[in-house]
Amino acid sequence: MAVVITVPICLLLAVAGLAVQDRAEALGDARTTRTEVGLSLRVQGLVHQLQRERGLTSGLLGGEKEFRPTLAATRKRVDTALREMRRDSAVERVVRRHLGRLAAIRTAADTGTADRAGTFAFYTTAVDALNAVDPVAETATGADRQLRDGLTALRELAAAKESVALERGLLNGVFAEGAFQGREYLAFTEVRATRVAALARFRQVATATQLAALKHAFATEDAKRATAYENRAEDAADGPVPHADAGTWWDAMTVLVDDLYAVQQSVGHDARDRADRLSHDAETDLAAYLVAGTLMTALVAGLAAFASRSLTRPLGALAEAAHNVARHRLPTTVARIQQSPQDHAELLLAVDAPDNPDAQLLRGTAEIAEVAASLHQVEHTALRLAAEQAGLRRTTTESLANLGRRNQNLVRRQLRLITRLERQELDPDALAELFELDHLATRMRRNAENLLVLAGQNPPQPTAAPAGGLEVVQSAVAEVEQYRRVLIATVEPVRLRGHAVADVAHLLAELIENGLTFSPPTEPVEVHGWYDTEDDTYCFAVVDHGVGMSRADKERAHARFSDSGEEALIATPTRFLGHLVVGRLAHRLGEGTRVHLFDTTGGGLSALLALPGRLLAPAENPSASPPPARPAVSSLLNGFRAGVAHAEARTTQGASS
């Protein structure tokens, strides 16, 4: 009975904990929003004054001298707002970066030496930077729809107000001078379009009260007068602006901007009030959940102490049985099922599956007996899953092989078609594009062959003709993407037997692709080939100067090179499947074929492929003897031998221990 009561109470505790966490996050979000909305209103206050100074300065530079007194008063308000914003570090950084030249700009405007377009751009850049650092844009709004809509409305209204202020300042200079300059008319049309889009987004999320306030702002006589002036400017795209008084335009637009600023402040206050209410609700809920959680914790502790006295003995027997199943019986049977052919897996399952749980456990309490029966069922289910998984692995391998074979056939047909098109094409540009397509299809064919290699369904071609070592390297280079970065250094003459040509070229292509991927795009990947008379082997080396590999990564790569089982294919991460392809190709080439990784002198990684003498075909000129290894590759050969000796020593040490 104690167990029956304790389990649901533990679930209740978990639910209460999640609820407490949710309320704590909601409380933090609400407080953060409240603080940041206040900061946003202060930022927008500074933006509002900068917008006014921008417009007055533009008019002054256009020739309206009567703006000087109003501009002087506006500059004082800007300076006051700047001093208040220095308490916030993020805003302070923006101010230092974008308004550091404010004094110089003002002096140039007063002396008439400033460029109107450049001065206007200076103020606009500063306003855009302040709007970008506005914390409302990144406030954590939680799940409250009303608060999210309020913050969105505040952000869109700020964008619309900036567009109106930009238009005010831009046309202030245009009306003062009597004509558009440069790209000013285009800027005017873009600003109007931005305002229309921002107001449309604002109307989608604003409340009825906020929409009414916005409508009132655009319905005043000053707003209508400003619209009439805008229409005059719009009709003056190719000539002088019809007579328009800059002062009248400025006064009308200033009223509109101030009305929009009032609406913006109202929206901000609404959002802050909503955040206050959410914060208060979250505090109340958090306190209630904490009290309830404390009571439930005390109840669970008492029930647990009572229940533990009646569960200790039978649980000991149950733990021993579970240990035997987990450590001995189940792993042994699962291993036998997975290693058996598919038609024997069901038979092994029927033979090895336990018939009944331990009789001693069934004589315990009802709860313990039920757990013992469940443990028996878990063991039986695990064995069943092991059999199904073994079949699934075989099915997956067959599917990979089928898919790879289909892709391979399609790519071969595609290559034949491209070859015919290349022979028929006379246009050099089109022929170059066909060559690129041919190269892409060749890489697709290698990917299809990788599937067959991983599935073990791509047998060698014993009837193929022998090929020279240089031909094999060139074939491998043709199958990589960045083949132009591959430098074929020196490949000593050698002939490979026909059945090994395709696999060696494929293996080299994988090693070259890996070197190209993990080296800088400006660094070449070198390919060397030489005959090692000491071991009667022929060696290919792929050398890059990239990021290299740690010792642990190289050891894991060597382990993948030597593992050809299904477990490796399923357990290996997808980014390392190329290691399995290399390992299985080397395994298919037969005993004596080795792939080893070691560090390149000066940084990078070198991969060395050693082919035994049985894979080498007789030379076309029997009298010619293999040339000795040159000093250019001696360091590569020494590194390979040292690495192999180190690996063999580790293997011997592990066997003796």
DRENMI-574035 format. One record per residue (C-alpha): residue number from 1; residue in one letter; y, z, x. Coordinates in steps of 0.25 Angstrom, whole numbers. Layout:
! residues N
REC num residu     y     z     x
REC NUM      a     Y     Z     X
...
This chain:
! residues 657
REC num residu     y     z     x
REC   1      m     0     0     0
REC   2      a     9     3    11
REC   3      v     7   -11    17
REC   4      v    10   -17     4
REC   5      i    23   -10     3
REC   6      t    27   -12    17
REC   7      v    26   -27    18
REC   8      p    36   -30     7
REC   9      i    45   -20    12
REC  10      c    45   -26    26
REC  11      l    48   -40    19
REC  12      l    59   -33    12
REC  13      l    65   -28    25
REC  14      a    64   -42    31
REC  15      v    72   -47    19
REC  16      a    82   -36    20
REC  17      g    84   -39    35
REC  18      l    86   -54    32
REC  19      a    96   -50    21
REC  20      v   103   -40    30
REC  21      q   104   -51    41
REC  22      d   109   -61    31
REC  23      r   120   -52    26
REC  24      a   124   -48    40
REC  25      e   125   -63    43
REC  26      a   133   -65    31
REC  27      l   142   -53    34
REC  28      g   145   -59    48
REC  29      d   148   -73    43
REC  30      a   158   -68    32
REC  31      r   165   -59    43
REC  32      t   165   -71    52
REC  33      t   170   -80    42
REC  34      r   181   -70    37
REC  35      t   186   -69    52
REC  36      e   186   -84    55
REC  37      v   193   -88    42
REC  38      g   204   -79    46
REC  39      l   205   -85    60
REC  40      s   204   -99    53
REC  41      l   216   -96    45
REC  42      r   224   -91    57
REC  43      v   220  -104    64
REC  44      q   224  -113    53
REC  45      g   238  -105    53
REC  46      l   240  -110    67
REC  47      v   235  -124    63
REC  48      h   245  -124    52
REC  49      q   257  -121    61
REC  50      l   252  -131    71
REC  51      q   251  -142    61
REC  52      r   265  -139    57
REC  53      e   270  -139    71
REC  54      r   263  -152    73
REC  55      g   270  -159    62
REC  56      l   284  -154    65
REC  57      t   282  -158    80
REC  58      s   277  -172    75
REC  59      g   290  -174    67
REC  60      l   299  -169    78
REC  61      l   293  -179    87
REC  62      g   295  -190    77
REC  63      g   310  -187    76
REC  64      e   312  -176    65
REC  65      k   321  -166    73
REC  66      e   323  -157    61
REC  67      f   308  -152    62
REC  68      r   313  -144    75
REC  69      p   316  -131    67
REC  70      t   303  -131    59
REC  71      l   295  -135    71
REC  72      a   301  -123    79
REC  73      a   297  -113    68
REC  74      t   283  -119    67
REC  75      r   281  -118    82
REC  76      k   283  -103    81
REC  77      r   273  -102    70
REC  78      v   263  -109    79
REC  79      d   265  -100    90
REC  80      t   263   -88    81
REC  81      a   250   -93    76
REC  82      l   246   -96    90
REC  83      r   248   -82    95
REC  84      e   240   -77    83
REC  85      m   228   -86    86
REC  86      r   227   -81   101
REC  87      r   218   -70    96
REC  88      d   206   -80    94
REC  89      s   200   -85   106
REC  90      a   195   -98   100
REC  91      v   208  -102    94
REC  92      e   215   -97   107
REC  93      r   207  -107   115
REC  94      v   211  -119   106
REC  95      v   225  -115   107
REC  96      r   226  -114   122
REC  97      r   219  -128   123
REC  98      h   226  -136   112
REC  99      l   240  -129   111
REC 100      g   242  -125   125
REC 101      r   252  -137   126
REC 102      l   259  -133   113
REC 103      a   272  -129   121
REC 104      a   273  -142   128
REC 105      i   271  -150   116
REC 106      r   282  -142   109
REC 107      t   291  -144   120
REC 108      a   288  -159   121
REC 109      a   291  -160   106
REC 110      d   304  -153   107
REC 111      t   309  -162   118
REC 112      g   304  -175   111
REC 113      t   295  -179   123
REC 114      a   282  -177   115
REC 115      d   273  -188   109
REC 116      r   272  -186    94
REC 117      a   258  -191    94
REC 118      g   253  -183   105
REC 119      t   260  -170   100
REC 120      f   254  -172    87
REC 121      a   240  -174    93
REC 122      f   242  -161   101
REC 123      y   245  -153    88
REC 124      t   233  -160    81
REC 125      t   223  -157    92
REC 126      a   227  -142    92
REC 127      v   226  -141    77
REC 128      d   212  -148    77
REC 129      a   208  -138    88
REC 130      l   212  -126    80
REC 131      n   205  -132    68
REC 132      a   192  -134    76
REC 133      v   192  -119    81
REC 134      d   195  -114    66
REC 135      p   183  -104    65
REC 136      v   181  -108    50
REC 137      a   174  -121    55
REC 138      e   162  -112    61
REC 139      t   162  -100    52
REC 140      a   149   -95    48
REC 141      t   150   -96    33
REC 142      g   136   -91    29
REC 143      a   130   -95    16
REC 144      d   142   -93     7
REC 145      r   146  -106     0
REC 146      q   160  -102    -4
REC 147      l   164   -97    10
REC 148      r   158  -110    16
REC 149      d   167  -118     7
REC 150      g   179  -110     9
REC 151      l   178  -112    24
REC 152      t   175  -127    23
REC 153      a   187  -128    14
REC 154      l   196  -121    24
REC 155      r   191  -130    35
REC 156      e   193  -143    27
REC 157      l   207  -138    22
REC 158      a   211  -136    37
REC 159      a   207  -150    40
REC 160      a   215  -155    28
REC 161      k   227  -147    32
REC 162      e   227  -152    46
REC 163      s   226  -166    41
REC 164      v   239  -164    32
REC 165      a   246  -157    44
REC 166      l   242  -169    53
REC 167      e   248  -179    43
REC 168      r   260  -170    42
REC 169      g   263  -170    57
REC 170      l   259  -185    59
REC 171      l   268  -190    48
REC 172      n   279  -181    52
REC 173      g   281  -188    65
REC 174      v   278  -202    58
REC 175      f   289  -199    47
REC 176      a   299  -194    58
REC 177      e   297  -207    66
REC 178      g   296  -216    55
REC 179      a   283  -223    59
REC 180      f   268  -221    63
REC 181      q   265  -221    78
REC 182      g   252  -226    85
REC 183      r   240  -221    77
REC 184      e   248  -211    68
REC 185      y   245  -219    55
REC 186      l   230  -219    58
REC 187      a   231  -204    61
REC 188      f   239  -202    48
REC 189      t   228  -209    40
REC 190      e   217  -201    47
REC 191      v   224  -188    44
REC 192      r   225  -191    29
REC 193      a   210  -195    28
REC 194      t   206  -182    35
REC 195      r   214  -174    25
REC 196      v   208  -181    13
REC 197      a   194  -178    19
REC 198      a   197  -164    22
REC 199      l   203  -161     8
REC 200      a   191  -168     2
REC 201      r   181  -158     9
REC 202      f   190  -146     5
REC 203      r   189  -150    -9
REC 204      q   174  -150    -9
REC 205      v   173  -135    -5
REC 206      a   186  -129   -10
REC 207      t   187  -120   -22
REC 208      a   195  -123   -34
REC 209      t   207  -114   -30
REC 210      q   207  -120   -16
REC 211      l   207  -134   -22
REC 212      a   218  -131   -31
REC 213      a   227  -126   -19
REC 214      l   224  -138   -12
REC 215      k   228  -147   -24
REC 216      h   241  -139   -25
REC 217      a   244  -141   -11
REC 218      f   243  -156   -12
REC 219      a   251  -156   -26
REC 220      t   264  -151   -21
REC 221      e   277  -160   -21
REC 222      d   277  -159    -5
REC 223      a   262  -164    -5
REC 224      k   266  -175   -14
REC 225      r   278  -179    -5
REC 226      a   269  -178     7
REC 227      t   259  -188     1
REC 228      a   271  -198    -2
REC 229      y   275  -197    13
REC 230      e   260  -199    17
REC 231      n   260  -212     8
REC 232      r   272  -217    15
REC 233      a   265  -215    29
REC 234      e   253  -221    24
REC 235      d   260  -234    20
REC 236      a   267  -235    34
REC 237      a   254  -239    42
REC 238      d   261  -251    48
REC 239      g   275  -248    49
REC 240      p   286  -237    48
REC 241      v   285  -226    39
REC 242      p   294  -227    26
REC 243      h   305  -217    26
REC 244      a   299  -203    26
REC 245      d   306  -190    29
REC 246      a   298  -182    40
REC 247      g   304  -169    35
REC 248      t   300  -171    21
REC 249      w   286  -175    25
REC 250      w   285  -163    34
REC 251      d   290  -154    23
REC 252      a   280  -159    12
REC 253      m   268  -160    21
REC 254      t   271  -146    27
REC 255      v   271  -140    12
REC 256      l   257  -147    10
REC 257      v   252  -142    24
REC 258      d   256  -128    20
REC 259      d   250  -129     7
REC 260      l   237  -133    13
REC 261      y   238  -122    23
REC 262      a   240  -112    11
REC 263      v   227  -118     5
REC 264      q   220  -116    18
REC 265      q   224  -102    19
REC 266      s   219   -99     5
REC 267      v   205  -105     8
REC 268      g   204   -97    20
REC 269      h   208   -84    13
REC 270      d   197   -88     2
REC 271      a   187   -90    13
REC 272      r   190   -77    20
REC 273      d   190   -69     7
REC 274      r   176   -75     4
REC 275      a   171   -71    18
REC 276      d   176   -57    15
REC 277      r   168   -56     2
REC 278      l   156   -61     9
REC 279      s   158   -51    20
REC 280      h   159   -40    10
REC 281      d   147   -44     2
REC 282      a   139   -46    15
REC 283      e   142   -32    20
REC 284      t   138   -26     6
REC 285      d   125   -33     6
REC 286      l   122   -30    21
REC 287      a   124   -15    18
REC 288      a   114   -16     6
REC 289      y   104   -23    14
REC 290      l   104   -13    26
REC 291      v   102    -1    16
REC 292      a    91    -8    10
REC 293      g    85   -12    23
REC 294      t    86     2    28
REC 295      l    78     8    16
REC 296      m    67    -3    17
REC 297      t    66     0    32
REC 298      a    64    15    29
REC 299      l    54    12    18
REC 300      v    46     2    27
REC 301      a    45    12    38
REC 302      g    39    23    29
REC 303      l    29    13    23
REC 304      a    25     8    37
REC 305      a    23    22    42
REC 306      f    14    25    30
REC 307      a     6    12    31
REC 308      s     3    12    46
REC 309      r    -6    24    44
REC 310      s   -15    17    35
REC 311      l   -16     4    43
REC 312      t   -18     8    58
REC 313      r   -33     8    58
REC 314      p   -37    -5    50
REC 315      l   -26   -12    57
REC 316      g   -32    -9    71
REC 317      a   -45   -16    66
REC 318      l   -37   -27    60
REC 319      a   -29   -29    73
REC 320      e   -42   -29    81
REC 321      a   -48   -40    72
REC 322      a   -35   -48    73
REC 323      h   -35   -47    88
REC 324      n   -49   -52    89
REC 325      v   -46   -64    80
REC 326      a   -33   -68    87
REC 327      r   -38   -66   101
REC 328      h   -52   -70   101
REC 329      r   -59   -76    89
REC 330      l   -48   -85    84
REC 331      p   -43   -92    97
REC 332      t   -57   -95   101
REC 333      t   -61  -102    88
REC 334      v   -48  -109    87
REC 335      a   -50  -115   102
REC 336      r   -64  -119    98
REC 337      i   -59  -126    86
REC 338      q   -48  -133    93
REC 339      q   -57  -138   104
REC 340      s   -67  -144    95
REC 341      p   -68  -158    89
REC 342      q   -62  -160    75
REC 343      d   -76  -161    68
REC 344      h   -81  -147    75
REC 345      a   -68  -139    71
REC 346      e   -72  -136    57
REC 347      l   -86  -132    61
REC 348      l   -81  -123    72
REC 349      l   -71  -117    61
REC 350      a   -83  -114    52
REC 351      v   -91  -108    63
REC 352      d   -81   -99    70
REC 353      a   -72   -95    58
REC 354      p   -75   -80    55
REC 355      d   -82   -77    41
REC 356      n   -77   -64    38
REC 357      p   -66   -54    43
REC 358      d   -71   -41    51
REC 359      a   -79   -32    41
REC 360      q   -72   -20    47
REC 361      l   -59   -25    43
REC 362      l   -63   -27    29
REC 363      r   -67   -13    28
REC 364      g   -53    -8    30
REC 365      t   -42    -7    20
REC 366      a   -39   -18    10
REC 367      e   -27   -22    18
REC 368      i   -34   -23    31
REC 369      a   -46   -30    25
REC 370      e   -36   -41    19
REC 371      v   -29   -42    33
REC 372      a   -43   -44    39
REC 373      a   -47   -55    29
REC 374      s   -33   -62    32
REC 375      l   -36   -61    47
REC 376      h   -49   -68    44
REC 377      q   -43   -79    36
REC 378      v   -32   -81    47
REC 379      e   -43   -83    57
REC 380      h   -50   -93    48
REC 381      t   -37  -100    45
REC 382      a   -33  -101    60
REC 383      l   -47  -107    63
REC 384      r   -45  -117    52
REC 385      l   -31  -120    57
REC 386      a   -36  -122    71
REC 387      a   -46  -132    66
REC 388      e   -36  -140    58
REC 389      q   -26  -139    70
REC 390      a   -37  -146    79
REC 391      g   -39  -157    69
REC 392      l   -24  -158    67
REC 393      r   -22  -160    82
REC 394      r   -32  -171    83
REC 395      t   -25  -178    71
REC 396      t   -12  -176    78
REC 397      t   -17  -182    90
REC 398      e   -23  -194    82
REC 399      s   -10  -196    75
REC 400      l    -2  -196    88
REC 401      a   -11  -207    93
REC 402      n   -11  -215    81
REC 403      l     5  -214    80
REC 404      g     6  -218    95
REC 405      r    -4  -229    94
REC 406      r     4  -235    82
REC 407      n    17  -234    90
REC 408      q    11  -240   102
REC 409      n     6  -252    94
REC 410      l    20  -254    88
REC 411      v    27  -253   101
REC 412      r    18  -263   108
REC 413      r    20  -273    96
REC 414      q    35  -270    98
REC 415      l    35  -272   113
REC 416      r    28  -286   111
REC 417      l    38  -290   101
REC 418      i    50  -286   110
REC 419      t    43  -293   122
REC 420      r    43  -306   113
REC 421      l    57  -304   110
REC 422      e    61  -302   124
REC 423      r    54  -315   128
REC 424      q    62  -322   117
REC 425      e    76  -316   119
REC 426      l    86  -324   128
REC 427      d    98  -315   125
REC 428      p   100  -305   137
REC 429      d   106  -294   128
REC 430      a    95  -295   118
REC 431      l    84  -296   128
REC 432      a    90  -283   135
REC 433      e    89  -276   121
REC 434      l    75  -281   119
REC 435      f    72  -275   133
REC 436      e    77  -262   129
REC 437      l    69  -262   116
REC 438      d    57  -266   124
REC 439      h    59  -253   133
REC 440      l    61  -245   121
REC 441      a    48  -250   115
REC 442      t    41  -247   128
REC 443      r    46  -233   128
REC 444      m    41  -232   113
REC 445      r    27  -237   118
REC 446      r    27  -226   128
REC 447      n    30  -215   117
REC 448      a    18  -221   109
REC 449      e     9  -220   121
REC 450      n    13  -206   123
REC 451      l     8  -202   109
REC 452      l    -6  -209   112
REC 453      v    -6  -202   126
REC 454      l    -4  -188   119
REC 455      a   -14  -192   109
REC 456      g   -24  -196   119
REC 457      q   -25  -210   113
REC 458      n   -19  -219   123
REC 459      p   -31  -223   132
REC 460      p   -28  -231   146
REC 461      q   -29  -246   147
REC 462      p   -41  -249   156
REC 463      t   -39  -264   155
REC 464      a   -24  -264   160
REC 465      a   -21  -271   173
REC 466      p   -17  -263   186
REC 467      a    -2  -262   188
REC 468      g     6  -258   200
REC 469      g    13  -245   202
REC 470      l    27  -251   201
REC 471      e    23  -258   188
REC 472      v    18  -245   182
REC 473      v    31  -238   186
REC 474      q    39  -249   180
REC 475      s    31  -248   167
REC 476      a    34  -233   166
REC 477      v    49  -235   168
REC 478      a    49  -245   157
REC 479      e    44  -235   147
REC 480      v    56  -225   149
REC 481      e    69  -225   143
REC 482      q    79  -223   155
REC 483      y    71  -233   164
REC 484      r    84  -237   171
REC 485      r    84  -223   177
REC 486      v    70  -225   184
REC 487      l    70  -228   198
REC 488      i    57  -234   203
REC 489      a    58  -229   218
REC 490      t    46  -234   225
REC 491      v    32  -236   219
REC 492      e    22  -240   230
REC 493      p    12  -251   226
REC 494      v     0  -246   218
REC 495      r    -9  -252   207
REC 496      l   -13  -244   195
REC 497      r   -26  -246   188
REC 498      g   -24  -253   174
REC 499      h   -29  -241   165
REC 500      a   -19  -232   172
REC 501      v    -6  -241   172
REC 502      a    -2  -238   158
REC 503      d    -4  -223   159
REC 504      v     3  -222   172
REC 505      a    15  -229   167
REC 506      h    16  -221   155
REC 507      l    14  -208   163
REC 508      l    26  -212   172
REC 509      a    34  -216   161
REC 510      e    33  -202   155
REC 511      l    37  -196   169
REC 512      i    49  -205   171
REC 513      e    54  -203   156
REC 514      n    53  -188   159
REC 515      g    61  -189   172
REC 516      l    72  -198   165
REC 517      t    73  -188   154
REC 518      f    75  -176   163
REC 519      s    84  -182   173
REC 520      p    99  -185   173
REC 521      p   102  -199   167
REC 522      t   109  -203   180
REC 523      e    96  -199   189
REC 524      p    85  -209   191
REC 525      v    70  -206   190
REC 526      e    62  -211   202
REC 527      v    48  -216   201
REC 528      h    40  -217   214
REC 529      g    26  -221   217
REC 530      w    17  -220   230
REC 531      y     3  -219   234
REC 532      d    -2  -206   240
REC 533      t   -12  -209   250
REC 534      e   -16  -194   252
REC 535      d   -21  -192   238
REC 536      d   -24  -207   235
REC 537      t   -15  -206   223
REC 538      y    -3  -215   218
REC 539      c     9  -206   214
REC 540      f    21  -210   205
REC 541      a    33  -200   205
REC 542      v    44  -199   195
REC 543      v    56  -192   201
REC 544      d    68  -187   193
REC 545      h    80  -179   197
REC 546      g    82  -172   183
REC 547      v    81  -158   178
REC 548      g    67  -155   184
REC 549      m    57  -145   179
REC 550      s    54  -130   181
REC 551      r    41  -126   188
REC 552      a    36  -120   174
REC 553      d    39  -133   167
REC 554      k    32  -142   178
REC 555      e    20  -133   176
REC 556      r    20  -135   161
REC 557      a    22  -150   163
REC 558      h    10  -150   173
REC 559      a     2  -143   162
REC 560      r     5  -153   152
REC 561      f     1  -164   162
REC 562      s   -13  -158   163
REC 563      d   -15  -154   148
REC 564      s   -21  -166   139
REC 565      g   -26  -158   127
REC 566      e   -21  -158   113
REC 567      e   -15  -144   114
REC 568      a    -5  -149   125
REC 569      l     0  -160   115
REC 570      i     2  -150   104
REC 571      a     8  -139   112
REC 572      t    17  -147   121
REC 573      p    31  -148   117
REC 574      t    35  -162   113
REC 575      r    45  -163   125
REC 576      f    34  -161   134
REC 577      l    24  -171   128
REC 578      g    27  -181   139
REC 579      h    20  -171   149
REC 580      l     8  -172   140
REC 581      v     9  -188   141
REC 582      v    10  -187   156
REC 583      g    -2  -178   157
REC 584      r   -11  -186   148
REC 585      l    -8  -199   155
REC 586      a   -11  -192   168
REC 587      h   -24  -186   162
REC 588      r   -28  -200   157
REC 589      l   -26  -206   170
REC 590      g   -37  -198   175
REC 591      e   -40  -187   186
REC 592      g   -31  -187   198
REC 593      t   -18  -191   190
REC 594      r    -8  -181   192
REC 595      v     7  -179   187
REC 596      h    15  -168   194
REC 597      l    29  -164   192
REC 598      f    38  -158   204
REC 599      d    52  -156   207
REC 600      t    61  -167   213
REC 601      t    68  -165   226
REC 602      g    83  -163   222
REC 603      g    80  -159   207
REC 604      g    71  -166   196
REC 605      l    57  -168   194
REC 606      s    46  -177   199
REC 607      a    34  -182   192
REC 608      l    22  -187   201
REC 609      l    10  -195   195
REC 610      a    -2  -196   205
REC 611      l   -12  -207   201
REC 612      p   -26  -206   208
REC 613      g   -31  -217   216
REC 614      r   -41  -221   205
REC 615      l   -29  -226   196
REC 616      l   -24  -235   207
REC 617      a   -29  -250   207
REC 618      p   -32  -257   220
REC 619      a   -20  -264   226
REC 620      e   -18  -279   225
REC 621      n   -18  -280   240
REC 622      p   -30  -271   244
REC 623      s   -26  -272   259
REC 624      a   -13  -264   256
REC 625      s   -14  -249   257
REC 626      p    -5  -239   249
REC 627      p     8  -236   257
REC 628      p    10  -221   261
REC 629      a    19  -212   253
REC 630      r    33  -214   257
REC 631      p    43  -203   261
REC 632      a    51  -206   248
REC 633      v    39  -200   240
REC 634      s    34  -190   249
REC 635      s    42  -179   243
REC 636      l    36  -182   229
REC 637      l    22  -183   234
REC 638      n    24  -169   241
REC 639      g    29  -163   229
REC 640      f    18  -168   221
REC 641      r     7  -163   230
REC 642      a    14  -149   231
REC 643      g    15  -149   216
REC 644      v     0  -152   214
REC 645      a    -4  -142   225
REC 646      h     4  -131   217
REC 647      a    -2  -135   204
REC 648      e   -17  -135   210
REC 649      a   -14  -121   217
REC 650      r    -9  -115   203
REC 651      t   -22  -121   196
REC 652      t   -31  -115   207
REC 653      q   -24  -102   206
REC 654      g   -26  -102   191
REC 655      a   -41  -105   192
REC 656      s   -44   -94   202
REC 657      s   -37   -84   194
